[in-house]
Amino acid sequence: MSQSVAVIGAGVGGLAAAIRLAGRGYDVTLFEARGRVGGLASELEAAGSTFDGGPYVLLDRPGLEWAFGELGLELDRELSLARIDPVYEVRFPEGPVIRFHADVDRTAEELDRAWPGCGVRFHDLVGKLARIHRDTLPLLFLSRPRAPHLLRHGVFRHAVFLLRDLDTVLRRTGLPTEVRQALAIWTHIAGRDPREAPSLLALVAALIHSPGAYYPEGGMAAIGDRLLLRALAVGVDVRVKTPVQKLLLGDRSRPRIRVDGEEIPFDAIVSNAGGLGTYLGLVEDLPAAARRHLEGLPLQSPGICVYLNVKSKPEPPYLRFVLFPGSGGCRLFVRPGALGGDPRIARLIAPAEPGEEEATLARVLREDWWKPIAGDSEIVATRTPTSWAREFRLYRNAMNPVMSRRLLRAGRLSHRSPYFERLYLAGSATPPGQWVSFSVISGILAADALSHDLG
């Protein structure tokens, strides 16, 4: 008789874990509270248009290719991926416009025209970061890298880089302030300080040039849709609109889940419901010290999002950032039509601090910077951290713990729970990171930990 596994949450990490386990002979039931799969990477339908709900770009194609291969899929057969070029631009209200192209030489040339000598320094930086990415890439496919792994892959020679924060890494390049801010834009749009961010976020500068930034035909939701088809094909029992109320882990040999008032036993549980949401929202009898530690972690908000139907002609780039000086914050205008997608749709995105979400939403809508880009437009939907949390059952209106330098060094939440036997975590709260491809990889690593333990 095959062993039974419950997977909680049908985000891409949960789908990947379910596929992996079903392919190894486990009897897998996947529970999803919403009516569709994909989690934060799923789509939104409003006013006759279909919008991406979450991620902007696919930055780690090699990671997603590896993950699809491990799940019995060929990435290029399952998804049509268009390379984005130009990738993004950053505007300053009273300053330059900096544009990053897929070709590193073209990017360097444009920087050199604005700041003579800057192109050479940028080229050198990208080359250095590409080497670091190449050396650290094998660690992406390990659940908990240890010292022997670092030695085997030559990662220790990058120890100084890895211990620094993003701001320090960029300052040491000698690049102009505006260029450094543009390179750290992914931290700014998350509402975080580059002085607290890990140095690994600098690798984005290398990733957009090689292997490149991509966008799936049909939007980011296409990734979850393909994984769902694979899950059904390998026999996963997918139950949507079935929220799990509690995980009952007192019985080490047969943990249970509570669904619609019924308690169902399983041999093991994989949770893709968010690490903190699992421990602090679903689990009973969490050790007091663990609860204090987890409750003290800083949280990453999903921010605010405005969904627009627009009539202007879509012009590249796909991603247009505006970075305001001082405490003005960062904004993003996303236009899929620039990549050949639906020309009618666009999104406005901005970080929002707790208690300020409605004020931030109102302020962004009043701002003028995006209106010439959008032209004649209609707001068809909005999301705030509160509405994100209500729809996706997020813990305290947040996606995950902040990906800070301190948390990365201490170790993110483990795939194998240190508090409960037969409980495993998948998704972006666990190593190795927060991108869509990382979440798929994380689901595979959680499933591998489980199958190693259960045999």
Backbone torsions as a table, in degrees:
resi	resn	phi	psi	omega
1	MET	NA	129.9	-177.6
2	SER	-72.8	151.6	178.5
3	GLN	-79.8	147.5	-175.0
4	SER	-102.5	140.9	179.9
5	VAL	-133.3	132.9	171.3
6	ALA	-99.2	131.7	172.9
7	VAL	-111.6	124.6	-175.2
8	ILE	-103.1	111.2	178.1
9	GLY	102.0	121.2	-176.6
10	ALA	-102.4	40.6	164.3
11	GLY	-68.6	179.4	-176.0
12	VAL	-64.7	-30.1	176.3
13	GLY	-68.0	-42.8	177.9
14	GLY	-65.4	-41.2	177.1
15	LEU	-61.5	-43.9	-179.9
16	ALA	-63.1	-43.1	178.4
17	ALA	-62.1	-43.1	-179.0
18	ALA	-63.2	-43.5	179.3
19	ILE	-62.5	-46.2	-178.0
20	ARG	-60.1	-45.5	-176.8
21	LEU	-71.3	-41.1	178.5
22	ALA	-63.3	-37.1	177.9
23	GLY	-66.3	-19.1	178.4
24	ARG	-100.9	12.3	171.6
25	GLY	96.7	3.2	178.1
26	TYR	-79.7	151.1	175.5
27	ASP	-89.1	104.4	-168.2
28	VAL	-109.8	129.9	172.1
29	THR	-117.7	125.8	-177.0
30	LEU	-108.5	120.1	-177.9
31	PHE	-105.2	128.6	179.0
32	GLU	-131.1	127.9	-176.7
33	ALA	-71.5	-33.8	-178.0
34	ARG	-84.3	178.5	-179.3
35	GLY	-88.0	-1.8	178.3
36	ARG	-145.8	165.0	-177.0
37	VAL	-94.5	175.4	174.9
38	GLY	109.3	-17.8	178.7
39	GLY	59.7	-139.0	-177.7
40	LEU	-68.2	-10.4	176.0
41	ALA	-94.9	8.0	179.9
42	SER	-81.5	177.8	-174.3
43	GLU	-103.7	167.1	176.5
44	LEU	-124.0	132.8	175.8
45	GLU	-107.4	127.6	-178.6
46	ALA	-154.4	133.7	175.7
47	ALA	52.2	38.4	177.0
48	GLY	80.5	5.1	179.3
49	SER	-119.4	155.6	178.9
50	THR	-116.0	123.6	-176.2
51	PHE	-115.4	148.8	164.2
52	ASP	-62.5	139.4	177.0
53	GLY	-86.8	-35.4	-170.0
54	GLY	-128.5	-100.9	-166.6
55	PRO	-57.9	153.9	-175.8
56	TYR	-93.7	-44.1	-173.8
57	VAL	-140.9	162.6	171.1
58	LEU	-102.7	105.8	-174.7
59	LEU	-94.7	-14.3	-173.3
60	ASP	-124.3	68.1	179.2
61	ARG	-59.7	-44.2	179.0
62	PRO	-57.7	-38.0	178.8
63	GLY	-65.6	-42.3	179.3
64	LEU	-68.7	-35.9	177.5
65	GLU	-63.3	-43.7	176.8
66	TRP	-60.6	-46.3	-177.0
67	ALA	-63.6	-44.5	178.4
68	PHE	-61.9	-40.7	177.9
69	GLY	-61.0	-40.3	178.2
70	GLU	-65.7	-23.3	-179.4
71	LEU	-97.8	10.2	176.9
72	GLY	81.5	24.2	-178.0
73	LEU	-123.4	150.5	172.5
74	GLU	-103.8	118.7	-172.5
75	LEU	-54.4	-47.4	-174.6
76	ASP	-70.0	-21.0	175.7
77	ARG	-83.3	-29.2	-175.8
78	GLU	-87.5	-33.5	-174.8
79	LEU	-132.4	140.0	170.7
80	SER	-96.0	109.8	-175.0
81	LEU	-106.2	122.4	177.8
82	ALA	-98.0	129.5	176.3
83	ARG	-74.3	133.6	-175.3
84	ILE	-87.0	128.6	177.3
85	ASP	-158.3	121.5	-5.8
86	PRO	-67.6	156.9	-174.6
87	VAL	-79.0	-52.9	179.7
88	TYR	-160.6	163.5	172.0
89	GLU	-129.8	154.8	176.6
90	VAL	-126.0	125.0	177.5
91	ARG	-107.6	147.0	172.5
92	PHE	-116.5	137.2	-174.0
93	PRO	-51.5	-39.5	179.6
94	GLU	-130.2	48.1	-177.4
95	GLY	-152.2	-158.9	-174.6
96	PRO	-78.4	168.0	168.4
97	VAL	-109.5	122.5	-178.5
98	ILE	-110.5	124.4	-176.8
99	ARG	-118.2	133.4	179.8
100	PHE	-108.2	118.6	-179.9
101	HIS	-97.0	165.8	176.0
102	ALA	-64.9	-33.3	-179.5
103	ASP	-86.4	122.3	-176.0
104	VAL	-66.1	-34.2	-179.8
105	ASP	-65.1	-41.7	179.7
106	ARG	-65.4	-40.9	177.1
107	THR	-61.3	-46.5	-179.4
108	ALA	-62.0	-39.7	179.9
109	GLU	-62.4	-43.2	179.4
110	GLU	-65.2	-40.3	177.6
111	LEU	-64.2	-37.6	-177.8
112	ASP	-67.3	-32.7	178.4
113	ARG	-67.1	-35.9	179.4
114	ALA	-80.9	-37.6	-178.3
115	TRP	-134.7	92.2	-178.4
116	PRO	-51.1	130.8	-177.9
117	GLY	92.4	-15.0	-177.8
118	CYS	-69.2	-33.9	-176.3
119	GLY	-61.1	-41.0	179.8
120	VAL	-64.5	-44.5	179.7
121	ARG	-63.9	-38.8	178.4
122	PHE	-65.4	-44.1	178.9
123	HIS	-58.8	-44.2	179.4
124	ASP	-63.2	-40.8	179.6
125	LEU	-62.4	-46.6	-179.2
126	VAL	-61.9	-40.2	177.8
127	GLY	-62.4	-43.2	178.6
128	LYS	-63.6	-44.9	-178.6
129	LEU	-67.4	-32.9	177.3
130	ALA	-64.0	-38.0	178.0
131	ARG	-67.4	-41.8	178.5
132	ILE	-63.3	-42.8	178.5
133	HIS	-61.8	-42.8	179.5
134	ARG	-60.3	-42.8	-177.4
135	ASP	-72.7	-33.6	-176.9
136	THR	-89.5	-11.9	-176.3
137	LEU	-55.4	-42.5	-180.0
138	PRO	-59.3	-26.3	-179.6
139	LEU	-70.0	-18.6	179.9
140	LEU	-62.1	-26.2	-174.6
141	PHE	-102.0	19.1	176.7
142	LEU	-117.8	140.1	-178.4
143	SER	-69.9	-48.4	-178.8
144	ARG	-136.5	85.2	-180.0
145	PRO	-58.0	137.9	179.1
146	ARG	-119.3	175.3	-176.8
147	ALA	-52.6	-44.0	179.0
148	PRO	-59.4	-35.8	177.9
149	HIS	-66.2	-40.6	179.9
150	LEU	-63.6	-39.2	178.1
151	LEU	-68.0	-43.8	-175.5
152	ARG	-61.0	-37.4	-175.7
153	HIS	-99.8	8.9	176.1
154	GLY	70.7	23.5	-175.5
155	VAL	-76.6	-24.6	-177.7
156	PHE	-60.5	-25.2	178.5
157	ARG	-69.0	-13.5	177.1
158	HIS	-103.1	17.8	-173.7
159	ALA	-59.7	-42.5	-178.3
160	VAL	-61.4	-45.1	177.4
161	PHE	-59.3	-46.9	-174.8
162	LEU	-66.0	-27.4	-178.3
163	LEU	-83.9	-13.1	-177.8
164	ARG	-84.4	165.3	173.1
165	ASP	-92.3	165.8	-176.2
166	LEU	-60.6	-42.5	-177.7
167	ASP	-61.4	-43.4	179.9
168	THR	-63.7	-42.6	178.8
169	VAL	-59.0	-44.7	-177.0
170	LEU	-73.2	-36.3	177.9
171	ARG	-62.0	-36.2	-177.4
172	ARG	-71.5	-9.0	178.7
173	THR	-76.4	-21.1	-175.3
174	GLY	76.7	8.3	178.8
175	LEU	-73.8	154.0	178.6
176	PRO	-59.2	155.0	-176.9
177	THR	-54.8	-44.8	-177.6
178	GLU	-63.1	-37.6	179.4
179	VAL	-68.2	-41.7	178.1
180	ARG	-61.9	-41.8	178.4
181	GLN	-64.3	-37.3	179.1
182	ALA	-68.2	-35.5	177.4
183	LEU	-69.8	-27.6	179.8
184	ALA	-94.7	16.9	-171.4
185	ILE	-63.2	-29.1	-179.1
186	TRP	-67.9	-27.5	173.9
187	THR	-77.7	-40.1	179.3
188	HIS	-63.1	-41.8	-177.0
189	ILE	-70.8	-18.7	173.5
190	ALA	-85.7	-1.7	179.4
191	GLY	75.4	24.1	-177.1
192	ARG	-110.4	159.3	179.3
193	ASP	-89.6	125.6	178.6
194	PRO	-57.9	-20.6	178.1
195	ARG	-72.1	-18.1	178.3
196	GLU	-102.2	-11.8	-174.7
197	ALA	-80.9	150.4	179.3
198	PRO	-71.9	152.0	179.9
199	SER	-61.0	-26.8	-177.1
200	LEU	-58.9	-23.9	178.1
201	LEU	-65.8	-18.2	175.5
202	ALA	-67.3	-21.0	-178.3
203	LEU	-63.9	-18.0	177.5
204	VAL	-56.9	-34.5	179.7
205	ALA	-60.4	-32.4	176.4
206	ALA	-82.6	-37.8	-175.7
207	LEU	-64.1	-37.6	-177.0
208	ILE	-69.4	-19.8	178.0
209	HIS	-95.0	-36.3	176.5
210	SER	-158.6	118.1	12.4
211	PRO	-82.5	-8.1	177.9
212	GLY	109.6	164.1	176.9
213	ALA	-102.3	138.8	-173.4
214	TYR	-130.7	162.9	177.0
215	TYR	-139.5	127.7	-178.1
216	PRO	-76.1	139.4	171.1
217	GLU	-60.1	129.7	-175.7
218	GLY	93.1	-2.0	177.6
219	GLY	89.8	172.8	-178.0
220	MET	-61.6	-27.1	179.6
221	ALA	-62.2	-20.3	179.7
222	ALA	-60.9	-29.4	179.7
223	ILE	-65.2	-49.3	177.9
224	GLY	-64.0	-37.1	179.9
225	ASP	-62.8	-41.7	179.3
226	ARG	-67.4	-38.2	178.2
227	LEU	-67.1	-35.8	176.8
228	LEU	-61.4	-45.2	179.1
229	LEU	-59.7	-40.2	179.0
230	ARG	-67.3	-40.4	179.1
231	ALA	-60.6	-44.5	178.9
232	LEU	-65.1	-37.2	-178.2
233	ALA	-65.9	-31.6	-179.0
234	VAL	-95.0	8.2	170.8
235	GLY	94.7	15.4	176.7
236	VAL	-70.5	133.9	175.7
237	ASP	-86.4	102.8	-175.3
238	VAL	-96.3	121.5	-178.5
239	ARG	-120.1	101.7	177.4
240	VAL	-87.2	166.1	-176.5
241	LYS	53.3	38.3	-178.6
242	THR	-132.9	78.3	-178.9
243	PRO	-70.8	140.5	175.2
244	VAL	-90.3	128.8	-177.4
245	GLN	-88.5	-37.5	-176.5
246	LYS	-150.4	150.9	167.2
247	LEU	-108.1	123.0	-176.6
248	LEU	-108.5	105.0	-167.6
249	LEU	-112.9	14.4	-177.7
250	GLY	-66.4	-34.4	178.7
251	ASP	-86.9	105.7	-173.0
252	ARG	-62.7	-32.0	-176.3
253	SER	-83.4	-28.0	-177.0
254	ARG	-139.2	78.2	175.4
255	PRO	-62.8	156.2	-177.5
256	ARG	-128.1	158.3	171.6
257	ILE	-121.3	149.7	177.2
258	ARG	-106.8	119.6	180.0
259	VAL	-131.6	123.7	-179.8
260	ASP	51.5	38.1	178.1
261	GLY	81.1	-6.3	179.6
262	GLU	-98.7	139.6	177.1
263	GLU	-101.7	122.4	-174.8
264	ILE	-116.2	124.5	179.9
265	PRO	-83.5	146.8	174.8
266	PHE	-139.9	163.1	176.4
267	ASP	-78.1	-25.9	178.1
268	ALA	-161.6	163.1	-178.6
269	ILE	-132.4	133.8	169.8
270	VAL	-112.7	125.7	179.8
271	SER	-108.1	123.5	172.1
272	ASN	-110.7	23.7	-177.6
273	ALA	-89.3	16.8	-175.8
274	GLY	91.3	135.2	-175.9
275	GLY	-61.3	-51.1	-179.0
276	LEU	-70.4	-36.7	177.4
277	GLY	-62.3	-33.8	177.7
278	THR	-69.1	-54.8	-174.4
279	TYR	-69.9	-39.7	-172.9
280	LEU	-99.9	-7.7	-179.5
281	GLY	-120.0	-31.6	-174.7
282	LEU	-108.5	-28.1	-173.1
283	VAL	-89.6	140.4	171.2
284	GLU	-100.0	152.6	174.2
285	ASP	64.8	37.3	172.8
286	LEU	-69.7	133.5	178.8
287	PRO	-53.3	141.7	-173.9
288	ALA	-59.4	-41.1	-178.9
289	ALA	-64.9	-39.8	177.9
290	ALA	-64.8	-40.9	179.9
291	ARG	-62.5	-44.2	179.8
292	ARG	-61.8	-42.2	179.9
293	HIS	-62.9	-49.3	-176.3
294	LEU	-67.6	-38.3	178.8
295	GLU	-67.0	-22.1	-179.0
296	GLY	-87.8	-5.2	-178.5
297	LEU	-73.5	135.8	175.3
298	PRO	-66.3	146.5	-171.4
299	LEU	-110.8	148.0	178.2
300	GLN	-100.2	115.6	179.9
301	SER	-78.6	146.9	173.2
302	PRO	-74.8	-9.4	178.4
303	GLY	74.8	-168.0	179.5
304	ILE	-107.2	151.4	179.4
305	CYS	-140.0	134.1	176.9
306	VAL	-116.2	127.3	-179.6
307	TYR	-102.8	127.2	-172.1
308	LEU	-122.9	142.6	159.9
309	ASN	-98.9	125.0	-174.1
310	VAL	-123.7	158.3	-178.6
311	LYS	-114.2	-7.2	-179.4
312	SER	-72.9	156.0	177.9
313	LYS	-69.9	129.6	-179.3
314	PRO	-70.7	125.0	177.9
315	GLU	-120.3	144.4	175.8
316	PRO	-67.6	159.0	5.8
317	PRO	-85.6	166.0	179.0
318	TYR	-63.4	-39.3	-178.8
319	LEU	-114.5	122.3	177.4
320	ARG	-121.1	110.7	178.1
321	PHE	-96.1	148.4	168.5
322	VAL	-126.8	128.2	-179.7
323	LEU	-115.7	114.9	-179.0
324	PHE	-89.0	144.5	-179.1
325	PRO	-70.8	162.3	178.3
326	GLY	64.0	-129.5	-176.4
327	SER	-98.4	16.0	-177.9
328	GLY	-67.6	-24.3	175.5
329	GLY	85.8	-171.3	-175.1
330	CYS	-120.9	147.4	177.6
331	ARG	-132.3	158.1	178.9
332	LEU	-140.6	132.5	173.3
333	PHE	-111.7	120.5	-175.8
334	VAL	-109.8	126.0	-176.5
335	ARG	-130.3	89.9	-179.3
336	PRO	-58.0	-27.1	179.2
337	GLY	-59.8	-23.4	177.4
338	ALA	-66.4	-16.3	178.9
339	LEU	-106.1	9.1	-178.0
340	GLY	95.0	4.1	177.9
341	GLY	-80.7	-165.5	-177.9
342	ASP	-57.5	117.5	-176.4
343	PRO	-73.2	-8.2	-174.4
344	ARG	-88.0	-12.6	-167.6
345	ILE	-111.1	153.6	175.3
346	ALA	-158.0	163.1	176.9
347	ARG	-133.6	144.3	169.4
348	LEU	-110.4	133.0	-175.3
349	ILE	-133.3	140.0	177.4
350	ALA	-153.1	146.2	174.1
351	PRO	-70.3	153.5	179.7
352	ALA	-141.4	129.6	177.5
353	GLU	-79.5	154.3	178.0
354	PRO	-55.6	134.5	179.6
355	GLY	84.2	-6.0	-177.3
356	GLU	-118.8	11.2	-171.0
357	GLU	-65.0	-44.6	-179.0
358	GLU	-67.9	-38.6	177.6
359	ALA	-65.4	-40.0	178.0
360	THR	-63.9	-44.3	178.5
361	LEU	-58.7	-47.5	-179.6
362	ALA	-63.1	-40.0	-179.1
363	ARG	-65.5	-43.5	179.5
364	VAL	-62.0	-41.4	-179.8
365	LEU	-66.2	-28.1	178.8
366	ARG	-79.8	-22.7	-175.0
367	GLU	-65.3	151.0	-174.7
368	ASP	-98.4	-15.8	-170.2
369	TRP	-60.1	-34.2	-174.2
370	TRP	-88.6	-16.0	-172.4
371	LYS	-68.6	-38.9	174.5
372	PRO	-64.4	-30.3	178.8
373	ILE	-71.8	-42.7	-177.3
374	ALA	-77.3	-31.5	-174.3
375	GLY	68.5	-147.8	176.8
376	ASP	-65.5	120.2	-172.8
377	SER	-143.0	161.9	179.0
378	GLU	-133.6	129.7	175.0
379	ILE	-78.2	121.6	-177.4
380	VAL	-109.3	-16.7	177.6
381	ALA	-167.4	155.1	172.7
382	THR	-137.0	155.1	172.3
383	ARG	-134.8	139.7	172.8
384	THR	-119.4	168.8	176.2
385	PRO	-52.0	-36.8	179.5
386	THR	-65.9	-43.6	-179.8
387	SER	-72.9	-35.5	172.1
388	TRP	-56.5	-48.0	-176.1
389	ALA	-64.1	-40.0	-179.3
390	ARG	-64.0	-42.2	-176.7
391	GLU	-75.5	-39.5	-173.3
392	PHE	-105.7	7.4	176.3
393	ARG	56.3	49.2	-178.9
394	LEU	-82.8	143.4	177.7
395	TYR	-73.6	122.4	177.1
396	ARG	49.0	43.2	174.7
397	ASN	60.6	26.6	-175.1
398	ALA	-129.2	155.0	178.7
399	MET	-82.2	-52.0	-172.2
400	ASN	-155.3	173.0	164.7
401	PRO	-61.9	147.7	177.7
402	VAL	-59.6	136.6	176.4
403	MET	-80.3	78.1	-177.9
404	SER	-95.8	165.1	176.9
405	ARG	-61.3	-41.1	-178.1
406	ARG	-63.8	-43.4	-178.1
407	LEU	-69.0	-37.7	179.7
408	LEU	-64.1	-40.0	179.2
409	ARG	-70.8	-36.3	-179.5
410	ALA	-74.8	-24.0	-177.4
411	GLY	104.5	124.7	-179.9
412	ARG	-75.2	-177.3	-176.6
413	LEU	-63.0	136.1	-173.1
414	SER	-78.4	145.8	173.6
415	HIS	-61.3	-38.4	178.5
416	ARG	-97.3	115.7	-175.5
417	SER	-60.7	130.2	175.1
418	PRO	-80.6	-5.8	-174.6
419	TYR	-105.0	-27.6	-175.1
420	PHE	-138.1	132.0	174.0
421	GLU	-69.7	144.3	174.8
422	ARG	68.7	21.3	171.0
423	LEU	-118.0	131.5	-176.4
424	TYR	-133.3	148.6	-179.7
425	LEU	-113.5	137.6	174.8
426	ALA	-125.1	160.6	174.4
427	GLY	106.2	-170.4	-167.6
428	SER	-75.0	-9.4	177.0
429	ALA	-78.4	-12.6	-177.6
430	THR	-106.0	166.9	175.7
431	PRO	-57.8	149.3	11.0
432	PRO	-104.6	-5.5	-178.2
433	GLY	176.7	-164.6	-168.8
434	GLN	-111.4	0.6	-179.0
435	TRP	-78.9	165.2	-178.2
436	VAL	-58.3	-48.0	-179.2
437	SER	-61.5	-37.8	179.5
438	PHE	-63.6	-37.2	-179.7
439	SER	-66.4	-38.6	176.7
440	VAL	-64.1	-45.2	177.7
441	ILE	-59.6	-42.4	-179.0
442	SER	-60.6	-38.7	176.6
443	GLY	-60.7	-39.5	178.3
444	ILE	-66.6	-43.0	-178.8
445	LEU	-66.0	-37.7	176.3
446	ALA	-64.2	-43.1	178.8
447	ALA	-63.7	-38.1	179.2
448	ASP	-66.5	-38.0	176.7
449	ALA	-62.9	-42.9	-180.0
450	LEU	-63.4	-49.4	-177.2
451	SER	-66.1	-30.1	174.8
452	HIS	-64.2	-39.8	-176.9
453	ASP	-76.8	-39.5	-175.4
454	LEU	-88.9	-20.5	179.2
455	GLY	80.7	NA	NA
